[in-house]
Amino acid sequence: MLPLDPQADIGRRAWVDCPKCDDRRQCATCAQGGECRSHWRYLLSNTGSLLHLQCPSCTHVWNHETHFGATRSQG
């Protein structure tokens, strides 16, 4: 298991499914699309609409494209 990234800050969070541990699956709040107190991800950084995230449960790190707001250029 990876350690938490040094950029991990509880003040910068995102509510996105973790592709590795799927810890939100049995959560009623998450199923309703709410901001659950337990199943959030560290938002390490972003480049436009591309988020760089880390799961506090399993420490998996991944990128998530939101396609929302400022999108990245295709260059």
Helices and strands as residue ranges (DSSP letters): E 13-14, H 28-31, E 41-47, E 50-54, E 61-65
